[in-house]
Amino acid sequence: MKPVKPLNPVVRVDVAIIGGGIAGLWLLARLRQRGYSALLIESERLGTGQTICSQGIIHGGAKYSLRGQISESAKVVADMPALWRRCLHGEDDIDLRGALLVEHQYLLATRSPTSWLTAFFASRLMPGRMERVGGVGVDGYPPALRHAAFRGAVYRLDEPVVDVATVLAAFADRHREAIVLNHGPAVPAGDGAITLRHPERPALVIRPACTVFAAGAGNAALPWAAMQLRPLHMVLVRGLGLPGPLFAHFVGASDVPRLTVTTHCDASGHLVWYLGGKLAEDGVKRDRHDQIRAARRELATLLPWVNWSRTQFATF
Ligand SMILES: Cc1cc2nc3c(=O)[nH]c(=O)nc-3n(C[C@H](O)[C@H](O)[C@H](O)COP(=O)(O)OP(=O)(O)OC[C@H]3O[C@@H](n4cnc5c(N)ncnc54)[C@H](O)[C@@H]3O)c2cc1C
């Protein structure tokens, strides 16, 4: 008699979440906290898409208020810093203690009147969430700005910055049993069932009552999904010349910060500046060499007292 091939095991869940970036992981945590059975399906590694590339800024709206009015985006994210702070200080069910890099980032205006006015009007729109740092001389400024030649304005934003790898690890540790890896993109069949395959285990069929697509760029495969694509060409700077850690938006004449700097540590514990903002948005049209030249120009313009010759640049 021919041996009977066992049927694929079937798992029934309330919710299947496709995609393990920050959106999928956060949803998984909240659903489980509220008593739903939920399973998150990831096709590569958690956070592989945009999340691991993120600068880790928990935006509260300052970046979206540079047009002189509170935009819809600014209203939507207004409560995010407070929510994340509760998690970062262990006061929420989502426990992200250990992931905080800094409590505040800064918004910096240069001497140019447009930059100065843009920052000033944004601060008027966000009282209590964007405060001018003044009256203490340069000593109260971030180390990179503690120079007599700095003549701009410094605002402290109510926006923490997190270490994204630590955030991902916290979700993975807490919800390990509810996260499955699929070999390749997970795609629901016509009846909603999702068959998961992986070389290290037998195929598994998931029958969810509801499926949430949190696959970021992977959602592009869905004919009905609206996508917002915003490619970026980011720059990394490291080396002895870096003037200490900096977490700041430099405001220019446009409603997008001309440069956004966050600071991270490489595997040897050396500081690395991560440059985004308009530099990264405009940089998608530049090749690697031109983008590095543009980044060097921008840094030399904004922080001319720093000796940038002892720094190395990379892009991705
Ligand atoms: C360079 C950069 C810097 C940024 N900085 C910030 C910042 O400082 N602050 C901020 O708030 N935002 C920032 N953002 C935006 C932020 O990173 C994204 O909004 C956020 O990470 C999106 O998360 P997500 O979970 O929706 O998608 P993603 O992080 O892209 O996650 C999608 C996941 O789905 C998986 N996947 C895809 N297809 C499938 C499939 N078919 N089956 C299973 N799994 C699948 C992917 O492998 C991935 O893990 C930045 C973005 C970039 C690119």
The ligand as an ORCA input file, in Angstrom:
! r2SCAN-3c Opt
* xyz 0 1
  C      16.133     55.963      4.827
  C      14.839     56.060      5.591
  C      14.796     56.779      6.780
  C      13.592     56.884      7.488
  N      13.588     57.552      8.679
  C      12.440     57.622      9.391
  C      12.416     58.248     10.671
  O      13.440     58.722     11.168
  N      11.235     58.298     11.338
  C      10.080     57.752     10.815
  O       9.035     57.823     11.468
  N      10.085     57.144      9.607
  C      11.229     57.054      8.900
  N      11.236     56.428      7.694
  C      10.001     55.811      7.225
  C       9.780     54.505      8.001
  O      10.978     53.762      8.018
  C       8.666     53.713      7.332
  O       7.492     54.503      7.291
  C       8.354     52.452      8.110
  O       9.527     51.733      8.427
  C       7.431     51.583      7.278
  O       7.249     50.401      8.008
  P       6.388     49.234      7.414
  O       6.281     48.199      8.474
  O       5.118     49.774      6.843
  O       7.197     48.700      6.131
  P       8.617     47.984      6.033
  O       9.549     48.408      7.078
  O       9.058     48.159      4.615
  O       8.289     46.455      6.322
  C       7.655     45.612      5.393
  C       8.034     44.183      5.725
  O       7.237     43.317      4.933
  C       8.053     42.259      4.435
  N       7.373     41.750      3.233
  C       7.240     42.360      2.036
  N       6.476     41.604      1.208
  C       6.117     40.494      1.907
  C       5.313     39.348      1.613
  N       4.650     39.194      0.450
  N       5.190     38.380      2.543
  C       5.782     38.530      3.762
  N       6.529     39.601      4.104
  C       6.689     40.580      3.193
  C       9.404     42.925      4.194
  O      10.451     41.972      4.174
  C       9.494     43.855      5.406
  O      10.083     43.224      6.522
  C      12.418     56.284      6.980
  C      12.466     55.559      5.787
  C      13.664     55.429      5.107
  C      13.702     54.620      3.839
*
